[in-house]
Amino acid sequence: MKNKFLVLFIIVLVLGFITVSIAEIKGDAAAGKTIFEKNCVTCHGAEGKGDGPAAIALNPKPKSFADPGIVAKPDKELFDTITKGRPGTPMTSYEKILNEQQRWDVLAHIRSFGGKK
């Protein structure tokens, strides 16, 4: 009986690592950097601190991607923000501007500013 639980535990553990690995390879940070520089720097700044040249005129101010509150957000939540924007803020939807892979690439680059949850 102990062996069955051990085998089941090992299977679940391995599947968990596989799932995490798949999630981590969704985006290409290098490709995302190029897209970020073209579409996001004006508001978020080159280092993702929310200090781009347009930030002074925006209300609310753009988020800093090094902020612990942003770093702690799951990838899905940040991906959805990139995709749909944030109503009531200057953050626009990129759903029709960037394809799905490009949005994952941007997210991978954003994670390079403050780490990954």
N, C-alpha and C positions, 0 to 999 in steps of 0.2 A: 504493500500500500504506500509506504514511504517513497518507493522508487517511482510510482506513478505521479505523485505530487512533484517530485524532483524533476522528472521529465517534463511535466506540464509547465513548471516554473521556468525551466530553461527555454522551452519553446516560446513562452510569452516574452521572456527577456530578449531573445534573439529577434522576434518580430518587432519589439519596441525599438531596438537599435536600427533595424532596417527601415522602419517608418521614419525615424528621426533623420537618417541619412538621406532618404528620398526628399524629405521636406527641405533639407539644407541645400540640395542641389537644384532647386527650382529656378534660382536666379543666378545670373552671372554679374558679379560686382563690377568687373571691368567694363562690360557693355553698359551696365547701369550708370556708371560714372559719366560716360559720354552723353547718355540721355539726360541725366541729371543736370549736367553743365548746360545743355541746350534749353531745358524746360523748367528747371527748379531754382537755379542759382539766383535769379533776380529777386526772389522772395526769401529763400532759405539760406543764401550765401554759399560760397565755395566750400566751406567746411561744415555746412549743415547746422550752423548756430542760430539760424533765424535772423541773420543780420545782413541780408542781401540789400542792394541799393533801393529796392522798392519797399523794404520793410518799414521804413520810417513813416510811410503814408498809409500803412495798413492797420486796420483795427478789426479784430484782434491781431496782434503781432504773430508772425509765423513761428511755428514750433522749432525748438532746438532739438536736433536728433540725438544729442548727447545727454539730454535731460533724462534722469532716471525714470520718470513717469512714462516717457516715450519708449525707452529701452525695455521697460517691463511689459509693454503691450505685445500680445501675440502677433505673429506675422499676419494672420488672417485679418485682424482688425486694421493694421496699417495698410495692407493690400486693399481692403475695402475703402479706406480713406482715399488712397491714390485713385482708385477706380471711380468712386461716386462723389468725391469731394466732401466738404463739410458745410452743410447748409448754415447760413448765417455768418459765414466767414468768407474771406477771399479765396480759400482753397477750392479750386474748381475741379470738376470731374475730368479725368484723363481717359475715360472709357473709350471715347471715340477718337482720341488723339494718339494713344499708344495701344498696341495690341497687348494681349494678356502676358506674353513672355516678356515684353519690354517693361511692363509694370512690375513683374517679379524681379527683373534685372535692377530696376530702380530701387526696389526694396532691399535687395542684396547690397547695393551701394550704401543706402541709408544705414543699414546695420553696421557698416564699417566705421561710422562716426561714433557710435556709443556701445558697440557690442551687440550680442544677441541674447535674447532671453533664453 
